[in-house]
Amino acid sequence: MQFKPTKHKNLEYFAAWDKKIENTWMSMLADMAIPVIIFLVLNIFTIAILVKLNIYNLSF
């Protein structure tokens, strides 16, 4: 008689747990992606400055 509410309660618990793990992974990916994006932008900016200063003979 009480199996149904307990099962429903367990399903809600695991659904909330899955959502928490998903949110954690999304925040971890966002935290890792921000430094990578900054690094790439700074590298592109540096190459643009070096090309402008004619240190490298690169033509884009």
Residue pairs with C-beta under 8 A, 6 or more apart in sequence:
47 56
47 58
50 56
50 58
51 58
51 60
